[in-house]
């Protein structure tokens, strides 16, 4: 017998309550669940099996993530699983790359005052140049650029 999918409706998600329990899991089919907590918070989770182990992946909060978006995310995750990829590991890789990118972007910050003096901020120190020093640096950079 085929598995039933799309068991939940938008109105069922809106009206879902924990029923006095700390956590209630509402099944939509195909591994998609809406977790409803007693404080009325609701989160989408996708349950899957990989290498004989059960895993669960968070898809976001309801209603920020609609039921249609959650189902589409599940479809993408199923494609990753068919390709032999662990969606949890893929998410960690993406997160690490984003953190690296953010780290490199936050290495230093440049700011010009209204008077035109340059301030260079790094995690370790802040260097404030006077207006003549800023002008000398600007002239140097322009000269190097022309070479």
C-alpha positions in Angstrom: 0.0 0.0 0.0 1.5 3.4 -1.0 2.5 5.8 1.8 0.1 8.7 2.4 1.5 12.1 1.8 0.2 15.6 2.4 -1.9 14.7 5.4 -1.8 18.2 7.0 -3.6 21.3 5.7 -2.6 24.9 6.3 -5.6 25.3 8.6 -4.7 22.2 10.6 -1.2 23.6 11.1 -2.6 27.0 12.2 -4.9 25.4 14.7 -2.4 22.7 16.0 -2.0 22.5 19.7 0.2 20.3 21.9 -2.8 18.9 23.7 -1.3 19.4 27.1 1.9 17.5 26.2 5.4 19.1 26.1 5.7 18.1 22.4 3.2 16.8 19.9 4.4 15.5 16.5 1.9 15.9 13.6 2.8 13.7 10.7 2.3 15.0 7.1 3.7 11.9 5.4 7.0 11.1 3.8 9.0 11.9 6.9 7.7 15.5 7.3 6.5 16.4 10.8 5.2 19.5 12.5 6.5 19.6 16.0 4.1 21.5 18.3 5.3 22.6 21.7 3.2 23.3 24.7 4.1 27.0 24.5 2.6 27.0 20.9 5.9 27.2 19.0 5.8 25.1 15.9 8.7 23.7 13.9 9.0 21.6 10.7 11.3 18.5 10.9 12.2 15.9 8.4 12.9 12.4 9.6 15.1 10.1 7.4 17.2 7.0 7.6 20.9 6.9 6.5 23.2 3.9 6.9 20.7 2.3 9.2 20.5 5.3 11.6 17.5 7.5 12.1 18.2 11.2 11.6 16.1 14.4 11.8 16.7 17.7 10.2 15.1 21.0 11.1 13.4 22.9 8.3 12.4 26.0 10.2 9.5 27.5 12.2 5.9 27.5 11.2 4.4 29.9 9.9 7.7 31.4 8.7 8.1 28.3 6.6 4.7 27.4 5.0 3.6 23.8 4.5 4.3 24.1 0.8 7.9 25.3 1.5 8.4 22.5 4.0 7.2 19.9 1.4 9.5 21.4 -1.2 12.5 21.2 1.2 11.7 17.6 1.8 11.7 16.9 -1.9 15.2 18.5 -2.1 16.4 16.5 0.8 15.1 13.3 -0.7 17.1 14.1 -3.9 20.2 14.5 -1.8 19.6 11.1 -0.1 19.1 9.5 -3.5 22.5 10.9 -4.6 24.0 9.3 -1.5 24.6 12.6 0.3 23.8 13.2 4.0 21.6 16.4 4.1 22.8 17.1 7.6 26.5 17.0 6.5 25.7 19.1 3.5 24.1 21.7 5.7 27.1 21.7 8.0 29.4 22.2 5.0 27.4 25.2 3.8 27.4 26.7 7.3 31.2 26.3 7.6 31.7 28.0 4.2 29.3 30.9 5.3 31.2 31.2 8.6 34.6 31.3 6.7 33.2 34.0 4.4 31.9 36.0 7.3 35.2 35.6 9.1 37.2 37.0 6.1 34.8 39.9 5.6 35.2 40.8 9.3 39.0 40.9 9.3 39.2 44.7 9.1 37.0 47.7 8.6 37.8 51.1 7.0 36.1 54.3 7.9 36.6 58.0 6.8 35.8 60.8 9.2 33.9 63.9 8.0 37.3 65.6 7.9 38.7 62.8 5.6 40.9 61.0 8.2 41.1 57.3 7.8 40.4 54.8 10.6 41.5 51.1 10.2 39.9 48.7 12.6 41.0 45.1 13.1 40.0 42.6 15.8 43.3 43.3 17.5 43.6 47.1 17.2 42.4 50.3 15.8 44.7 52.6 13.8 43.6 56.2 13.3 45.4 58.2 10.7 45.6 62.0 10.7 44.4 63.9 7.6 48.0 64.4 6.4 48.7 60.6 6.9 45.6 59.7 5.1 46.5 62.0 2.2 50.0 60.5 2.0 48.5 56.9 2.0 46.0 58.0 -0.8 48.9 59.4 -2.9 50.9 56.3 -2.4 48.1 54.0 -3.4 47.3 56.1 -6.5 51.0 56.0 -7.5 51.2 52.2 -7.1 48.0 51.8 -9.0 49.5 53.7 -12.0 52.6 51.5 -12.2 
